[in-house]
Amino acid sequence: MTWVASTIKELEAGLHWQASDTSTDVVADSLSRLLREADHLGGDHVSLRTMNLIVAPDPQQSKVHRIGTMETALNPARMIRLIEHKEDRLDAEVRVRLIEVGEAGMHVLVEDINIHANASRLAHSRSLVAPLLARGLPTVAWLPGYDHGDVELSLSETAHVTVFDSDRDPDPARAIAFAHEVALKHPSRDLAWLRTLEWRRRISGGFQSDQAQGTLAFAPSGDVVGNVHAASAMLLAAWIAVRADINVTLRPGTSNAPVEGVSVAGITISPGSGESCSPGYLHEALDTVYAAPLGYEDALQALDRVVIVA
């Protein structure tokens, strides 16, 4: 085994540090030491860090939401996971490791930081993560749950962009209210909105002709069939209302898919291959931290034009 191959194998296994009853300043120093150690080991690797990604704790789950390795690789980030525990102390774990990206097999250095703290400390998440942020990069807060409370409020003061998933909330009214609140404070990315992308493309494509657009004047209404409790279905219906300047009815479907069918001014839009009920789309949200989601805020404002038939 060559020296370079040995180095890669060691870094793929990861350089690791952890401590109990510590502080974030000590965590930051330990991260710097591990990064220096990785540079000292050498090898053919690069750091393509594009953002600070803070993962908020999910109170509805026993352990913090884990982001897949592939999504991390697509959006290399300094990953800071906030994990709630009951003990009145701060525990931490840091890992620096190599992952292989792309067909060319490029090795990328990524950083994972786990911060375990009780609820009172997490309420001050801004000060917790401040020493750990890489300077000069956007900070993204990923909220995998729906009952965010003080943690979300604190992170909103630090994050440039907040990513959340309205479809996860069993209370759609609360989900939409939260989406409104976040959108007013700073840029946000709602995975529920991203799930409507394929439908929006197909609807827009179905009204390219003058003849199709002319039907809107004679049949000014639309129907969306799907899950009437899904925020993504509500957002799609509201987007149609804005774009076509019509009233839209959201009707229950027969499956768990957020959207099953769309009819606008008598024209039926066929479903495509992208209308899955998958909980994914996180990496698409991270890809757009520098670009505003066109149409999203307009859809939020037009929800009163949607009639929901339960």
C-alpha positions, 0 to 999 in steps of 0.5 A, a space after each residue: 500500500 502506498 503512502 497516499 493510499 494509506 492517507 486516504 484510507 485513514 481520512 476516509 475512516 475519519 479523524 475524530 474528537 469528542 468530549 463531555 461537559 465542554 464548551 463550543 470554544 473548545 469544540 472550535 479549537 478541536 476542529 481546527 486541530 483536526 483540520 491541521 492534522 488532515 492537511 499534515 497527512 496530505 493526500 490528493 483531496 480538496 475542501 469544497 465547503 460551500 456553506 455552514 449547515 446547521 441541523 436543528 433538533 427534531 422534538 418529534 423524533 428520538 434522535 436528530 434527523 440525519 442527512 444522507 452522505 450523498 446529499 452532504 457530498 452534493 453540497 459540501 458543508 460544515 455540518 453542525 447538528 444540534 441534538 437535545 439531551 436532558 443532561 445539564 451540560 454540553 457534550 460534543 463530537 467532531 469528525 473530519 473525513 474524506 468522501 468520494 464525489 463524482 465519477 472522477 472519484 475526487 476526494 472531498 474533505 467534510 466536517 461533521 460537528 455534533 452538539 448535545 445540549 439541553 433545551 435551555 442551552 439550545 434556546 440560545 443556539 445562536 451563541 452556541 454555533 457562533 464559534 463554529 461557523 466558517 467565515 465568509 460562507 452563507 449559513 443555512 438552518 435546516 429544520 427537519 421537524 415542525 415544532 421549532 420554538 425557541 431554537 428556530 427563533 435563535 437560529 433565524 438571527 444567524 442563518 441567511 436562509 432557513 430550510 423547512 418542510 411544511 408537508 411534515 406538519 400534521 397541522 397545515 394551517 400552522 405550517 402555512 403560518 410558519 412559512 409566512 412568518 419565516 418568509 417575512 424575516 429572511 429568505 427561506 426554502 420550503 421543501 413542500 414548494 419544491 415538490 410542486 416543481 414538476 407540476 408547475 412545469 407541466 402546467 406552464 407547458 400546457 398553456 404555451 399556446 394562445 388557444 389554451 390561454 384563451 380558455 381562461 377567459 371562458 372557464 376561469 376556474 381550476 381544480 387540484 386533486 390530492 391530499 387536502 392536508 398537504 401544504 404542497 397541494 395548497 401551495 400549488 393550488 395558490 400558484 395556479 390561482 396567481 398565474 392564471 388569475 382564477 379561483 382554484 378548488 382543492 379536492 381530496 384524492 385517493 392516495 397519499 400523494 400530495 397532488 394526483 391531478 390538475 385541471 385548469 380552465 377545463 384543460 387536464 394536466 397529466 401527471 409526470 414522473 416527478 410527482 413522487 411523495 418522496 420526502 427528499 429535495 433537500 439538496 435542491 433547496 441547498 442548491 438554491 441558497 443564492 437564488 430566490 424561489 420564484 413564485 413562492 411568496 406569491 403563492 403564500 399570499 394567494 392561499 385565500 383564493 383556494 377553496 378546500 373541499 374536505 
